[in-house]
């Protein structure tokens, strides 16, 4: 049978290893984030600037004004 002391020792052992795993996980996470930040910066520096095409200008003829509706007086 397990005694409370044996259970406490087992829990202490597991807690210690969990803390060690957490330290390693945090270190790896930091390394991954630093690597990603470096690669992102490198991509931003080396990538060519995107080219933006100028807006297209429609090639339609200019609008035609409607004929004037003002009637002229007959000349004498």
C-alpha positions, 0 to 999 in steps of 0.5 A: 500500500502507498503511504501518504509520504510515498504519494507526496514524494511521487507528486513532488517528483512529478511537479519538479519534472513538470517545472523543468518541461515548462522551462524547456517549452518556454525556451523553445517558444522564445527561440521559435518566436525570435526565429520567426521575427528574424525571418519576417524581417529578412523577407520584408527587407529582401522582398521587392516592393510590390508594383501597383499598376496605374488606374486604367483610363477609359478610352471612351469619346467625351460626352456630347452636349445635347443640342440647345433647345433655345429657339432663335427669333427669325431674322428680317 
